[in-house]
Amino acid sequence: MTYEPATASWRTKIREFLFGLTGLEFAQHAVEMRASVETLFMLATLGDLIGLPIMPPYYSLRLLPYVVPQIETWKRRVLREKDVTEEHDYDLHGL
């Protein structure tokens, strides 16, 4: 009976290793792309919260109930100071 959990943890460790070897970069890239698309959507709909009005307020108010939980994190992400090395040009994709 003690052999079964050790086998399961061994298989889990192998699976996680193979995922890190093959799929981790794809997963990280997907998360980065989703964050950038969400940032663009929030900027287009609620840009007037940071001083950049793009859409009429009527449509922003219609979407407001759906985006209220994300407003604080979006404002923090958009308005924070960024370093030059944080740009995508300096990523080591493909190396």
C-alpha positions, 0 to 999 in steps of 0.5 A: 500500500505504501508503494502506490503513493510513491508511484503516483508522485513519481509519475506526477514528477515525470509529467511535470518535468516533461511539461516544463521541458516542452509546454511551459514556454507556450503556457507562459506566452499564452498568459502574456498574450491574454494579459495584453488583450485584456489590457487593450480591452480595458483601455478601449472600454474604460480608458477614461478612468486613467484619462484616455477617453476612447469610447462614449461613456454609455457603452462603458457604463453598460460594460461596467458591471462585468469589469468591476472586479478587474479594474483595480488590478488593471489600473495598477498594471497600466499605471505602474512604472516600467523598466526598460528591460521589461519590454518584449524586445529583451525576452530570450525567446528562441534561445 
